[in-house]
Amino acid sequence: MKKSIQDIQWGEFEIGKLFTIENCKCSNVSLLESGNMPYVGATNRNNGALKFVKSNEKLITKWNCIAFICDGEGSVCFSIYNYEDFIGSTTVKVGRNVNLNRNNAKFITTIANTVRNKYNFGFKRNETHLKKEKLLLPKTKTDEPDFEFMEQFMLQKEQEKLDQYQNYIYLNEA
């Protein structure tokens, strides 16, 4: 029997204990040529990609991570899952965990985006603040984050949306 969101136990987890935090490396995007690699910066659109630039091995951040936007007008404190290599602004930190995947990351970024209101121009998200941010997440019986539940929950939601869409298409065929 599958657990429902109402039946699970929740726990607070500090980002700094949940993830290994890394810095992105690009301090001046204007020096990069146009190309096909995403440049991730201060935006919550297009999965964080502000533009596409030529690959530069020294600046690449590897895939399968959550990008935490730490600064930027209108997008500070958004969190985005990156499923491909990218070049990131120095105002972006990334979090890594061996259990992270596309589906549980969607769950985590949704929760992580709820802390946005605690930051402003006078109190910015930096690495110290980021590491201390607490996320309320499903937990296992051993008080660990329940990555499996988060993954299954998001897969279920995705399937529900797909079923809705297919029903709509079926009912509206000419």
Secondary structure, DSSP 8 states (H G I E B T S, - for coil): ----TTTSEEEEEEHHHHSEEEE--BS-GGGS-EEEEEEE-S-SSGGGEEEEE---GGGEE-SSEEEEE-S-TTTTT-EEEE-S-EEEBTTEEEEE-TT--HHHHHHHHHHHGGGGGG-BTTB---HHHHHH-EEEEEE-TTSSB-HHHHHHHHHHHHHHHHHHHHHHHHHT--
